[in-house]
Amino acid sequence: MTTTTKVILGLVGAAAVGAAVGLLLAPEKGSDIRKNIKDQAGKWTDRLSEMWQNGKSAAEKAASSVHGEM
């Protein structure tokens, strides 16, 4: 393994452990935490879908622009 790979794996592992500890020590009930995670995942999915559509339309626009110049 290269040093960069080790650093990345270490950071991912530390983030996972931090998230797990945070969930275990959270002052909220488990059902509330699960609801918040579900809501945030839905928001991220919507944002990712919107970004994908924007990127797709920008790529199509660029392709048609290049195609029109030929």
Residue pairs with C-beta under 8 A, 6 or more apart in sequence:
1 9
23 33
26 33
28 36
